[in-house]
């Protein structure tokens, strides 16, 4: 077919106990944005890793611009014109932009020449970057620009993007989309993975849908609804989270003028954070990544200790208590970084269930661990939250990102906390699983739990929150009722509404 850039025929890849991809075939045309859709564990990551040379297929063939294509490693893929921007950035914070980009090049030019080229390409594509700025000082959106510019310097013909807008404000998403449209106008094809289906409808000309490793359909995104796409992905009707009405109860958690110095040189210190959360309330906190979200969760979990009265739970100052004591009181947390922080990668799911559940689930007695009861707890999480895994004995790192996320959130929800704080609860999770997690949070609130949801997904926050605030440079905007807030108002709050308030005063 004329205009076909990459042709995939019968790609199959199996691992012990699971077939990640089974006989997948589709084409990507020059100059199109082609969406790759599917639930967590549907096989998207394995497929793009085969295209990028990270994984070797068991059977099947690929053709790139009419010639056989079977990259043995990413270096070969890049030389063939295939580039990839990963969901997790691979940047060294202590180095500057140009130094980071040079590390990803086979034969980098002199630093002065590279800096000039970075400046030229970044301005051409509307992604301005200072090549001499330290990466640790960049916002999440600017760090993504570094990854994109690194790819564009390779002059790619196919650009693979995995969840590219998960850390961007609405305004930054618009800038990214303009850049991608400019690239496609020059004939570059983009393979686009995202769980944000309205973005898919706005940007993509065609979509391939995977389910359980198999291609189950195609569609033209702008001709179908987001709900229809989600139902094609899961093979059934999509549950819409429902909120049970009810009055809010007493204040369960208070922060009083909380200021915290970030333990990281490139982190963001918290400045005079004050808020109250009531029983039955969902408080949504938005903000672009790197504006104090991790520090706030650490101050709430007890990983960072504060002045006694800076954190108050049910009238009791707990700022000097550590994580175990706070868990015993019913303050539970789920951090953003699921592999390494929320879960120990090489430990089994049973062992990971023990790590945070031992106190509230009674999984130990007199120093002895109750492994049978712990395994039952892990199995209950797996069943209720539909975690796709052969069993609780599997290591956390063996799960797809979305399935591990379901396990981590489920582990905390099923302990029935008095206060639950979650950071990015549905990051990298498909539409059906995201709806399930949101419903679980709403059900907790309906049962009287005070829930704080820190998220960069504004649709999510508007769907489940009673009140909304935004973090910017370690400060918290005024808390406002979530109902009726416009996207523009939210974007301004995320971009530094406190600065405007300060100027107004």
CORZI-V547225 format. One record per pair of residues at least 12 apart in sequence whose C-alpha atoms are under 10 Angstrom apart, sorted by the first residue. I is the first residue (numbers start at 1). J is the second residue. If there is no record, write none. Layout:
((I;J) (I;J))
//
This chain:
((1;27) (1;29) (1;66) (2;29) (2;30) (2;65) (2;66) (3;27) (3;28) (3;29) (3;30) (3;31) (3;32) (3;65) (3;187) (4;27) (4;28) (4;29) (4;30) (4;31) (4;32) (4;63) (4;64) (4;65) (4;66) (4;189) (5;27) (5;28) (5;29) (5;30) (5;31) (5;32) (5;63) (5;64) (5;65) (5;66) (5;67) (5;157) (5;158) (5;187) (5;188) (5;189) (6;26) (6;27) (6;28) (6;29) (6;30) (6;51) (6;62) (6;63) (6;64) (6;65) (6;66) (6;67) (6;68) (6;69) (6;157) (6;158) (6;189) (7;25) (7;26) (7;27) (7;28) (7;29) (7;61) (7;62) (7;63) (7;64) (7;65) (7;66) (7;67) (7;68) (7;69) (8;23) (8;24) (8;25) (8;26) (8;27) (8;28) (8;51) (8;60) (8;61) (8;62) (8;63) (8;64) (8;69) (9;23) (9;24) (9;25) (9;26) (9;27) (9;59) (9;60) (9;61) (9;62) (9;63) (10;22) (10;23) (10;24) (10;25) (10;26) (10;57) (10;58) (10;59) (10;60) (10;61) (10;62) (11;23) (11;24) (11;25) (11;26) (11;47) (11;50) (11;56) (11;57) (11;58) (11;59) (11;60) (11;61) (11;62) (11;214) (12;24) (12;25) (12;46) (12;47) (12;50) (12;56) (12;57) (12;58) (12;59) (12;60) (12;61) (12;213) (12;214) (13;43) (13;46) (13;47) (13;50) (13;55) (13;56) (13;57) (13;58) (13;59) (13;60) (13;213) (14;46) (14;57) (14;58) (14;59) (14;213) (15;58) (17;389) (17;390) (18;41) (18;212) (18;213) (18;389) (18;390) (19;42) (19;43) (19;212) (19;213) (19;214) (20;41) (20;42) (20;43) (20;44) (20;45) (20;46) (20;47) (20;212) (20;213) (20;214) (21;41) (21;42) (21;43) (21;44) (21;45) (21;46) (21;47) (21;57) (21;58) (21;210) (21;211) (21;212) (21;213) (21;214) (21;215) (22;43) (22;58) (22;59) (22;60) (22;210) (22;212) (22;213) (22;214) (22;215) (23;59) (23;60) (23;213) (23;214) (23;215) (24;43) (24;47) (24;60) (24;208) (24;210) (24;213) (24;214) (24;215) (24;216) (25;60) (25;61) (25;62) (25;208) (25;214) (25;215) (26;62) (26;207) (26;208) (26;215) (26;218) (27;62) (27;63) (27;208) (28;64) (28;158) (28;189) (28;190) (28;191) (28;206) (28;207) (28;208) (29;65) (29;158) (29;187) (29;188) (29;189) (29;190) (29;206) (30;65) (30;157) (30;158) (30;184) (30;185) (30;186) (30;187) (30;188) (30;189) (30;190) (31;157) (31;158) (31;180) (31;181) (31;182) (31;183) (31;184) (31;185) (31;186) (31;187) (31;188) (31;189) (31;190) (31;205) (32;158) (32;180) (32;181) (32;183) (32;184) (32;185) (32;187) (32;188) (32;189) (32;190) (32;191) (32;203) (32;204) (32;205) (32;206) (33;158) (33;159) (33;160) (33;180) (33;181) (33;183) (33;184) (33;188) (33;189) (33;190) (33;191) (33;192) (33;200) (33;203) (33;204) (33;205) (33;206) (33;207) (34;160) (34;189) (34;190) (34;191) (34;192) (34;193) (34;200) (34;203) (34;204) (34;205) (34;206) (34;207) (34;208) (34;220) (34;221) (35;160) (35;161) (35;190) (35;191) (35;192) (35;193) (35;194) (35;197) (35;200) (35;201) (35;203) (35;204) (35;205) (35;206) (35;207) (35;208) (35;209) (35;218) (35;219) (35;220) (35;221) (36;48) (36;161) (36;162) (36;191) (36;192) (36;193) (36;194) (36;195) (36;200) (36;204) (36;206) (36;207) (36;208) (36;209) (36;210) (36;218) (37;192) (37;193) (37;194) (37;195) (37;196) (37;197) (37;200) (37;207) (37;208) (37;209) (37;210) (37;211) (37;215) (37;217) (37;218) (37;229) (37;230) (37;232) (37;233) (37;430) (38;193) (38;194) (38;195) (38;208) (38;209) (38;210) (38;211) (38;212) (38;213) (38;214) (38;215) (38;216) (38;229) (38;230) (38;232) (38;233) (38;234) (38;430) (38;431) (39;195) (39;209) (39;210) (39;211) (39;212) (39;213) (39;230) (39;232) (39;233) (39;234) (39;402) (39;403) (39;428) (39;429) (39;430) (39;431) (39;432) (39;433) (40;195) (40;211) (40;212) (40;233) (40;234) (40;387) (40;388) (40;399) (40;400) (40;401) (40;402) (40;403) (40;404) (40;405) (40;406) (40;428) (40;429) (40;430) (40;431) (40;432) (40;433) (41;210) (41;211) (41;212) (41;213) (41;387) (41;388) (41;389) (41;399) (41;400) (41;401) (41;402) (41;403) (41;429) (41;430) (42;209) (42;210) (42;211) (42;212) (42;213) (42;214) (42;215) (42;233) (42;234) (42;400) (42;430) (43;210) (43;211) (43;212) (43;213) (43;214) (43;215) (43;400) (44;162) (44;193) (44;209) (44;210) (44;211) (44;212) (44;213) (44;214) (45;162) (45;193) (45;400) (45;401) (46;213) (47;213) (48;84) (48;160) (48;161) (48;162) (48;191) (48;193) (49;73) (49;74) (49;84) (49;160) (50;62) (50;70) (50;71) (50;72) (50;73) (50;74) (50;77) (51;69) (51;70) (51;71) (51;72) (51;73) (51;74) (51;77) (51;82) (51;83) (51;84) (51;160) (52;70) (52;71) (52;72) (52;73) (52;74) (52;75) (52;76) (52;77) (52;78) (52;80) (52;82) (52;83) (52;84) (52;159) (52;160) (53;69) (53;70) (53;71) (53;72) (53;73) (53;74) (53;75) (53;76) (53;77) (53;78) (53;82) (54;71) (54;72) (54;73) (54;74) (54;75) (54;77) (55;71) (55;72) (55;73) (55;74) (56;70) (56;71) (56;72) (56;73) (57;70) (64;80) (64;81) (64;82) (64;157) (64;158) (65;80) (65;157) (75;104) (75;105) (75;106) (77;156) (77;158) (78;105) (78;151) (78;154) (78;155) (78;156) (78;157) (78;158) (78;159) (79;106) (79;154) (79;155) (79;156) (80;154) (80;155) (80;156) (80;157) (80;158) (81;151) (81;154) (81;155) (81;156) (81;157) (81;158) (81;159) (81;188) (82;151) (82;154) (82;155) (82;156) (82;157) (82;158) (82;159) (82;160) (82;189) (82;190) (83;148) (83;150) (83;151) (83;152) (83;153) (83;154) (83;155) (83;156) (83;157) (83;158) (83;159) (83;160) (83;161) (83;190) (84;147) (84;148) (84;150) (84;151) (84;156) (84;158) (84;159) (84;160) (84;161) (84;162) (84;190) (84;191) (85;144) (85;145) (85;146) (85;147) (85;148) (85;149) (85;150) (85;151) (85;159) (85;160) (85;161) (85;162) (85;163) (85;164) (86;144) (86;147) (86;148) (86;160) (86;161) (86;162) (86;163) (86;164) (87;144) (87;161) (87;162) (87;163) (87;164) (87;165) (87;166) (87;167) (87;193) (87;194) (87;428) (88;144) (88;162) (88;163) (88;164) (89;140) (89;143) (89;144) (89;146) (89;147) (90;104) (90;143) (90;144) (90;147) (91;103) (91;104) (91;135) (91;136) (91;143) (91;144) (91;146) (91;147) (92;134) (92;135) (92;136) (93;134) (93;135) (93;136) (93;137) (93;138) (93;143) (93;265) (93;266) (94;133) (94;134) (94;135) (94;136) (94;137) (94;265) (94;266) (95;132) (95;133) (95;134) (95;135) (95;136) (96;130) (96;131) (96;132) (96;133) (96;134) (96;135) (96;136) (96;137) (96;138) (97;115) (97;118) (97;129) (97;130) (97;131) (97;132) (97;133) (97;134) (97;135) (97;136) (97;138) (97;142) (97;143) (97;145) (97;146) (97;147) (97;149) (97;150) (98;111) (98;112) (98;113) (98;114) (98;115) (98;116) (98;117) (98;118) (98;119) (98;129) (98;130) (98;131) (98;132) (98;133) (98;134) (98;135) (98;146) (98;150) (99;111) (99;114) (99;115) (99;131) (99;132) (99;133) (99;134) (99;135) (100;131) (100;134) (100;135) (100;146) (100;147) (100;150) (101;114) (101;115) (101;118) (101;131) (101;146) (101;147) (101;149) (101;150) (101;151) (101;153) (102;114) (102;115) (102;150) (103;150) (104;147) (104;150) (104;151) (105;150) (105;151) (105;153) (105;154) (111;131) (111;132) (112;131) (114;131) (114;153) (115;129) (115;130) (115;131) (115;132) (116;130) (116;131) (117;131) (117;149) (117;153) (118;130) (118;131) (118;146) (118;149) (118;150) (118;152) (118;153) (119;131) (119;149) (121;149) (121;150) (121;152) (121;153) (122;145) (122;146) (122;148) (122;149) (122;150) (122;152) (122;153) (122;179) (124;179) (124;182) (125;149) (125;152) (125;175) (125;176) (125;178) (125;179) (125;180) (125;181) (125;182) (125;183) (126;145) (126;175) (126;176) (126;178) (126;179) (126;182) (127;141) (127;142) (127;144) (127;145) (127;146) (127;148) (127;149) (127;172) (127;175) (127;176) (127;178) (127;179) (128;142) (128;145) (128;146) (128;149) (129;142) (129;143) (129;145) (129;146) (129;149) (130;142) (130;146) (131;146) (134;266) (135;266) (136;264) (136;265) (136;266) (136;267) (136;290) (137;265) (137;266) (137;267) (137;268) (137;290) (138;266) (138;290) (139;167) (139;168) (139;288) (139;289) (139;290) (139;291) (140;166) (140;167) (140;168) (140;169) (140;288) (140;289) (140;290) (140;291) (141;164) (141;165) (141;166) (141;167) (141;168) (141;169) (141;172) (141;173) (141;176) (141;288) (141;289) (141;290) (142;168) (142;172) (143;167) (144;164) (144;165) (144;167) (144;168) (144;176) (145;176) (148;161) (148;164) (148;176) (148;179) (152;183) (155;188) (156;183) (156;187) (156;188) (156;189) (156;190) (157;183) (157;184) (157;186) (157;187) (157;188) (157;189) (157;190) (158;184) (158;187) (158;188) (158;189) (158;190) (158;191) (159;180) (159;183) (159;184) (159;188) (159;189) (159;190) (159;191) (159;192) (160;189) (160;190) (160;191) (160;192) (160;193) (161;190) (161;191) (161;192) (161;193) (161;194) (162;191) (162;192) (162;193) (162;194) (162;195) (162;428) (163;192) (163;193) (163;194) (163;195) (163;196) (163;427) (163;428) (164;176) (164;192) (164;193) (164;194) (165;177) (165;194) (165;195) (165;196) (165;199) (165;456) (165;457) (166;194) (166;195) (166;196) (166;288) (166;289) (166;424) (166;427) (166;428) (166;455) (166;456) (166;457) (167;287) (167;288) (167;289) (167;290) (167;427) (167;455) (167;456) (167;457) (168;287) (168;288) (168;289) (168;456) (168;457) (169;286) (169;287) (169;288) (169;289) (169;456) (169;457) (169;458) (169;487) (169;490) (169;491) (169;492) (169;494) (169;495) (170;288) (170;456) (170;457) (170;458) (170;487) (170;488) (170;490) (170;491) (170;492) (170;494) (171;487) (171;488) (171;491) (171;492) (171;495) (172;288) (172;491) (173;199) (177;199) (177;202) (177;203) (178;203) (180;203) (181;203) (181;204) (190;204) (191;204) (191;206) (191;207) (192;204) (192;207) (193;207) (194;428) (194;429) (194;430) (195;230) (195;426) (195;427) (195;428) (195;429) (195;430) (195;431) (195;434) (196;226) (196;428) (196;429) (196;430) (196;431) (196;457) (196;459) (197;221) (197;225) (197;226) (197;227) (197;228) (197;229) (197;230) (197;430) (197;431) (198;221) (198;222) (198;225) (198;226) (198;227) (198;229) (199;221) (199;222) (199;226) (200;220) (200;221) (200;222) (200;226) (200;229) (201;220) (201;221) (201;222) (201;223) (201;224) (201;225) (201;226) (201;229) (202;221) (202;222) (203;221) (203;222) (204;220) (204;221) (204;222) (205;219) (205;220) (205;221) (205;222) (205;223) (206;218) (206;219) (206;220) (206;221) (206;222) (206;223) (207;219) (207;220) (207;221) (207;229) (208;220) (208;221) (208;233) (209;229) (209;230) (209;232) (209;233) (209;234) (210;232) (210;233) (210;234) (211;232) (211;233) (211;234) (211;235) (212;233) (212;234) (215;233) (216;232) (216;233) (216;235) (217;229) (217;232) (217;233) (218;232) (219;232) (226;431) (227;239) (227;240) (227;431) (229;431) (230;430) (230;431) (230;432) (231;431) (231;432) (233;430) (233;431) (233;432) (234;430) (234;431) (234;432) (234;433) (236;432) (237;432) (238;431) (238;432) (238;433) (238;435) (238;436) (239;431) (239;432) (239;433) (239;434) (239;435) (239;436) (239;439) (240;431) (240;432) (240;434) (240;435) (240;436) (240;438) (240;439) (240;463) (241;434) (241;435) (241;436) (241;437) (241;438) (241;439) (241;440) (241;441) (241;442) (241;443) (241;463) (241;464) (242;435) (242;438) (242;439) (242;442) (242;443) (242;463) (242;464) (243;438) (243;439) (243;441) (243;442) (243;443) (243;445) (243;446) (243;463) (243;464) (243;465) (244;442) (244;443) (244;445) (244;446) (244;447) (245;280) (245;446) (246;280) (246;281) (246;445) (246;446) (246;448) (247;278) (247;279) (247;280) (247;281) (247;446) (247;448) (248;277) (248;278) (248;279) (248;280) (248;281) (248;282) (248;445) (248;446) (248;448) (248;450) (248;466) (249;277) (249;278) (249;279) (249;280) (249;281) (249;448) (249;449) (249;450) (250;276) (250;277) (250;278) (250;279) (250;280) (250;281) (250;314) (250;448) (250;450) (251;276) (251;277) (251;278) (251;279) (251;280) (251;281) (251;312) (251;313) (251;314) (251;315) (251;450) (252;276) (252;277) (252;278) (252;279) (252;280) (252;281) (252;312) (252;313) (252;314) (252;315) (252;316) (252;331) (252;418) (252;419) (252;448) (252;449) (252;450) (252;451) (253;275) (253;276) (253;277) (253;278) (253;279) (253;300) (253;311) (253;312) (253;313) (253;314) (253;315) (253;316) (253;317) (253;331) (253;418) (253;419) (253;450) (253;451) (253;452) (254;273) (254;274) (254;275) (254;276) (254;277) (254;278) (254;309) (254;310) (254;311) (254;312) (254;313) (254;314) (254;315) (254;316) (254;317) (255;272) (255;273) (255;274) (255;275) (255;276) (255;277) (255;299) (255;300) (255;309) (255;310) (255;311) (255;312) (255;313) (255;317) (255;319) (256;272) (256;273) (256;274) (256;275) (256;276) (256;307) (256;309) (256;310) (256;311) (256;312) (257;270) (257;271) (257;272) (257;273) (257;274) (257;275) (257;307) (257;309) (257;310) (257;311) (258;270) (258;271) (258;272) (258;273) (258;274) (258;275) (258;296) (258;299) (258;306) (258;307) (258;309) (258;310) (258;311) (258;319) (258;475) (259;271) (259;272) (259;273) (259;274) (259;296) (259;299) (259;306) (259;307) (259;310) (259;474) (259;475) (260;272) (260;273) (260;292) (260;295) (260;296) (260;298) (260;299) (260;304) (260;305) (260;306) (260;307) (260;310) (260;474) (261;295) (261;304) (261;306) (261;474) (262;292) (262;294) (262;295) (262;296) (262;298) (262;304) (262;474) (263;295) (263;304) (264;295) (266;290) (267;290) (267;291) (267;292) (267;293) (267;294) (267;295) (267;473) (267;474) (268;290) (268;291) (268;292) (268;293) (268;294) (268;295) (268;296) (268;472) (268;473) (268;474) (268;475) (269;291) (269;292) (269;293) (269;294) (269;295) (269;296) (269;473) (269;474) (269;475) (270;291) (270;292) (270;293) (270;295) (270;296) (270;299) (270;471) (270;472) (270;473) (270;474) (270;475) (270;476) (271;292) (271;473) (271;474) (271;475) (271;476) (272;310) (272;474) (272;475) (272;476) (273;296) (273;310) (273;471) (273;474) (273;475) (273;476) (273;477) (274;310) (274;311) (274;475) (274;476) (274;477) (274;478) (274;479) (275;311) (275;469) (275;476) (275;478) (275;479) (276;312) (276;313) (276;450) (276;479) (277;313) (277;419) (277;449) (277;450) (277;451) (277;452) (277;467) (278;314) (278;419) (278;445) (278;448) (278;449) (278;450) (278;451) (279;418) (279;419) (279;444) (279;445) (279;446) (279;447) (279;448) (279;449) (279;450) (279;451) (280;418) (280;419) (280;442) (280;443) (280;444) (280;445) (280;446) (280;447) (280;448) (280;449) (280;450) (280;451) (280;466) (281;419) (281;442) (281;444) (281;445) (281;446) (281;448) (281;449) (281;450) (281;451) (281;452) (281;464) (281;465) (281;466) (281;467) (282;420) (282;421) (282;441) (282;442) (282;444) (282;445) (282;446) (282;449) (282;450) (282;451) (282;452) (282;453) (282;461) (282;464) (282;465) (282;466) (282;467) (282;468) (283;421) (283;450) (283;451) (283;452) (283;453) (283;454) (283;461) (283;464) (283;465) (283;466) (283;467) (283;468) (283;469) (283;479) (283;480) (283;481) (283;482) (284;422) (284;451) (284;452) (284;453) (284;454) (284;455) (284;456) (284;458) (284;460) (284;461) (284;462) (284;463) (284;464) (284;465) (284;466) (284;467) (284;468) (284;469) (284;470) (284;479) (284;480) (284;481) (284;482) (285;423) (285;452) (285;453) (285;454) (285;455) (285;456) (285;458) (285;461) (285;465) (285;467) (285;468) (285;469) (285;470) (285;471) (285;476) (285;477) (285;479) (285;494) (286;424) (286;453) (286;454) (286;455) (286;456) (286;457) (286;458) (286;461) (286;468) (286;469) (286;470) (286;471) (286;472) (286;476) (286;477) (286;490) (286;491) (286;493) (286;494) (287;454) (287;455) (287;456) (287;457) (287;458) (287;469) (287;470) (287;471) (287;472) (287;473) (287;474) (287;476) (287;490) (287;491) (287;493) (287;494) (287;495) (287;496) (288;455) (288;456) (288;457) (288;470) (288;471) (288;472) (288;473) (288;491) (288;494) (288;495) (289;455) (289;456) (289;471) (289;472) (290;471) (290;472) (290;473) (290;474) (291;470) (291;471) (291;472) (291;473) (291;474) (291;475) (291;476) (291;494) (292;471) (292;472) (292;473) (292;474) (292;475) (292;476) (293;335) (293;336) (293;423) (293;424) (293;454) (293;455) (293;470) (293;471) (293;472) (293;473) (293;474) (294;335) (294;336) (294;337) (294;423) (294;454) (295;474) (296;421) (296;423) (296;454) (296;471) (296;474) (297;333) (297;334) (297;335) (297;336) (297;421) (297;422) (297;423) (297;452) (297;454) (298;323) (298;333) (298;335) (299;311) (299;319) (299;320) (299;322) (299;323) (300;312) (300;318) (300;319) (300;322) (300;323) (300;326) (300;331) (300;332) (300;333) (300;420) (300;421) (301;319) (301;321) (301;322) (301;323) (301;324) (301;325) (301;326) (301;327) (301;331) (301;332) (301;333) (301;334) (301;335) (301;420) (301;421) (302;318) (302;319) (302;320) (302;321) (302;322) (302;323) (302;324) (302;325) (302;326) (302;327) (302;331) (302;333) (303;321) (303;322) (303;323) (303;324) (304;319) (304;320) (304;321) (304;322) (304;323) (305;318) (305;319) (305;320) (305;321) (305;322) (305;323) (306;318) (306;319) (306;320) (306;321) (307;319) (307;320) (308;320) (308;321) (313;326) (313;329) (313;330) (313;331) (313;418) (313;419) (314;329) (314;418) (314;419) (323;356) (324;356) (324;358) (324;359) (324;360) (325;359) (326;419) (327;356) (327;357) (327;358) (327;359) (327;360) (327;415) (327;417) (327;418) (327;419) (327;420) (328;357) (328;358) (328;359) (328;360) (328;417) (329;359) (329;360) (329;417) (329;418) (329;419) (330;359) (330;360) (330;415) (330;416) (330;417) (330;418) (330;419) (330;420) (330;449) (331;412) (331;416) (331;417) (331;418) (331;419) (331;420) (331;421) (331;449) (331;450) (332;356) (332;357) (332;412) (332;413) (332;415) (332;416) (332;417) (332;418) (332;419) (332;420) (332;421) (332;422) (332;451) (333;356) (333;408) (333;409) (333;412) (333;413) (333;417) (333;419) (333;420) (333;421) (333;422) (333;423) (333;451) (333;452) (334;356) (334;405) (334;408) (334;409) (334;410) (334;411) (334;412) (334;413) (334;420) (334;421) (334;422) (334;423) (334;424) (334;425) (334;453) (335;408) (335;409) (335;421) (335;422) (335;423) (335;424) (335;425) (335;454) (336;405) (336;422) (336;423) (336;424) (336;425) (336;426) (336;427) (336;454) (336;455) (337;405) (337;423) (337;424) (337;427) (338;396) (338;397) (338;401) (338;402) (338;404) (338;405) (338;407) (338;408) (338;409) (338;423) (338;424) (338;425) (338;427) (339;396) (339;397) (339;401) (339;404) (339;405) (339;408) (340;396) (340;397) (342;355) (342;356) (342;404) (342;405) (342;407) (342;408) (342;409) (343;355) (343;356) (343;395) (343;396) (343;397) (343;404) (343;405) (343;407) (343;408) (344;395) (344;396) (344;397) (345;395) (345;396) (345;397) (345;398) (345;399) (346;394) (346;395) (346;396) (346;397) (346;398) (347;393) (347;394) (347;395) (347;396) (347;397) (348;378) (348;391) (348;392) (348;393) (348;394) (348;395) (348;396) (348;397) (348;398) (349;374) (349;375) (349;377) (349;378) (349;379) (349;381) (349;382) (349;389) (349;391) (349;392) (349;393) (349;394) (349;395) (349;396) (349;397) (349;398) (349;399) (349;404) (349;407) (349;408) (350;371) (350;372) (350;373) (350;374) (350;375) (350;376) (350;377) (350;378) (350;379) (350;391) (350;392) (350;393) (350;394) (350;395) (350;396) (351;371) (351;374) (351;375) (351;378) (351;392) (351;393) (351;394) (351;395) (351;396) (352;374) (352;378) (352;392) (352;395) (352;396) (352;407) (352;408) (352;411) (353;374) (353;375) (353;376) (353;377) (353;378) (353;379) (353;381) (353;392) (353;407) (353;408) (353;410) (353;411) (353;412) (354;369) (354;370) (354;371) (354;373) (354;374) (354;375) (354;377) (354;378) (354;411) (355;374) (356;408) (356;411) (356;412) (356;415) (357;374) (357;377) (357;378) (357;411) (357;412) (357;414) (357;415) (358;370) (358;374) (359;415) (360;415) (360;416) (360;417) (361;373) (361;374) (361;377) (361;414) (361;415) (361;416) (362;374) (363;375) (363;377) (374;392) (375;391) (375;392) (375;393) (376;392) (377;392) (377;411) (377;414) (377;415) (378;391) (378;392) (378;393) (378;407) (378;410) (378;411) (379;391) (379;392) (379;393) (380;392) (380;410) (380;411) (380;414) (381;406) (381;407) (381;408) (381;409) (381;410) (381;411) (381;412) (381;413) (381;414) (382;403) (382;404) (382;406) (382;407) (382;410) (382;411) (383;407) (383;410) (384;406) (384;407) (384;410) (384;414) (384;436) (385;403) (385;405) (385;406) (385;407) (385;408) (385;409) (385;410) (385;411) (385;433) (385;436) (385;437) (385;440) (386;403) (386;406) (386;407) (386;410) (386;433) (386;436) (387;399) (387;400) (387;402) (387;403) (387;404) (387;405) (387;406) (387;407) (387;410) (387;433) (388;400) (388;402) (388;403) (388;404) (388;406) (388;407) (389;403) (389;404) (396;408) (400;428) (400;429) (401;427) (401;428) (401;429) (402;426) (402;427) (402;428) (402;429) (402;430) (402;433) (402;434) (403;428) (403;429) (403;430) (403;433) (404;429) (405;424) (405;425) (405;426) (405;427) (405;428) (405;429) (405;433) (405;434) (405;437) (406;425) (406;426) (406;427) (406;429) (406;433) (406;434) (406;436) (406;437) (408;425) (409;422) (409;423) (409;424) (409;425) (409;426) (409;437) (409;440) (409;441) (410;437) (410;440) (410;441) (413;437) (413;440) (413;441) (413;443) (413;444) (414;440) (414;444) (416;444) (416;447) (416;448) (416;449) (417;444) (417;448) (417;449) (417;450) (417;451) (418;444) (418;445) (418;447) (418;448) (418;449) (418;450) (418;451) (419;444) (419;445) (419;448) (419;449) (419;450) (419;451) (419;452) (420;441) (420;444) (420;445) (420;449) (420;450) (420;451) (420;452) (420;453) (421;450) (421;451) (421;452) (421;453) (421;454) (422;441) (422;451) (422;452) (422;453) (422;454) (422;455) (423;452) (423;453) (423;454) (423;455) (423;456) (424;453) (424;454) (424;455) (424;456) (424;457) (424;460) (425;437) (425;438) (425;441) (425;453) (425;454) (425;455) (425;456) (425;457) (425;460) (426;438) (426;455) (426;456) (426;457) (426;460) (427;455) (427;456) (427;457) (434;460) (435;460) (438;453) (438;460) (438;461) (438;463) (438;464) (439;464) (441;453) (441;464) (442;464) (442;465) (451;465) (452;465) (452;467) (452;468) (453;465) (453;468) (454;468) (454;469) (454;470) (454;471) (455;470) (456;470) (456;494) (458;487) (458;490) (458;491) (459;487) (461;482) (462;481) (462;482) (462;483) (462;484) (462;485) (462;486) (462;487) (462;490) (463;482) (463;483) (464;482) (464;483) (465;481) (465;482) (465;483) (466;480) (466;481) (466;482) (466;483) (467;479) (467;480) (467;481) (467;482) (467;483) (467;485) (468;480) (468;481) (468;482) (468;483) (468;485) (468;490) (468;493) (469;481) (469;482) (469;490) (469;493) (469;494) (470;490) (470;491) (470;492) (470;493) (470;494) (470;495) (470;496) (470;497) (470;498) (471;493) (471;494) (471;495) (471;496) (471;497) (471;498) (472;493) (472;494) (472;495) (472;496) (472;497) (472;498) (472;499) (473;494) (473;495) (473;496) (473;498) (473;499) (475;496) (475;497) (475;498) (475;499) (476;493) (476;494) (476;496) (476;497) (476;498) (477;493) (477;494) (477;496) (477;497) (477;498) (477;499) (477;501) (478;493) (478;497) (478;498) (478;501))
//
